Amino acid sequence: MPFAFTLSPEELGGTPSTICTHHPYTVGTAVIGVSALAMGLGNWLVRPTTMVERVMAVAGGLLLFYATTVTDIIGLSLFGAAITLHLFLKN
């Protein structure tokens, strides 16, 4: 996960005040991204996941590692949709 901080434009070349402001946000999105990757690559949440759920979770997790607002919104949306599909649609 340490490379997630090198991918964040806000963390590169910033002043200490901007780094302290964006650091918790970057860590938070990276943690959610790791959770999304764990769901997708581990093939499990509450029960085994479907291929669609796995693809959505992995794509969302990878997008969450690149900490920009646009990729975070798309990544969270994909991961949220994968969780919603998993929890509310029975196999």
QUIJO-V162392 format. One line per field, one symbol per residue. burial: I if it has 16 or more other C-alpha atoms within 10 Angstrom, else O. Layout:
burial: ???
This chain:
burial: OOOIIOOIOIIOOOOOOOOOOIOOOIIOIIIIIIIIIIIIOOIOOOOOIOOOIIIIIIIIIIIIIIIIOOIIOIIIOIIIIIIOOIOOOOO
